[in-house]
Amino acid sequence: MFQRNAIMMAALKIALILMSLVEASSEGIKSDFVLLKTQYTFPGNASTCERAEWRKKNASTYVTIASYQNQICTTKNGYHEEFTCKENHLLLNSAKYTDQEVYVFVCDEVETPLRLDVLYALNVYAAVMDNITKRRDVDP
């Protein structure tokens, strides 16, 4: 019973991800993913820009996370622990489900949107014994 529920939950998660990818692609937005509790480097190199910003969609508006000007990248107040500027890129320090959102990189007024999905990775253990393969999901 537990294994059937785990399989159904995994299938539901995949379906939700596919739905968000279809939604994002229908809007012309590039999509990417990060695993839960791992670091993510956003695309968009600010070194080619006179002025750049990284924004996160918050309800129906966008909030500026970090900005780049005069070769200096700074994160905005309230985002110092979650995001870091490194080598002209924006880094998400440790992905959480609440980070799953649309982000925009603005380079000299040219906007490049990105839909970021946060995925939960299952540790899978497989062993072959007597021509039977056993599969076991292991919680992280």
Secondary structure, DSSP 8 states (H G I E B T S, - for coil): -HHHHHHHHHHHHHHHHHHHHHHHHHTT-EEEEEETTS-EE-S--GGG-SEEEEEEEETTEEEEEEEEETTEEEE-TT-TTTEEEETTEEEESS--GGG-EEEEEEETTEEEEEEEEEE---EEEEEEETTEEEEEEE--
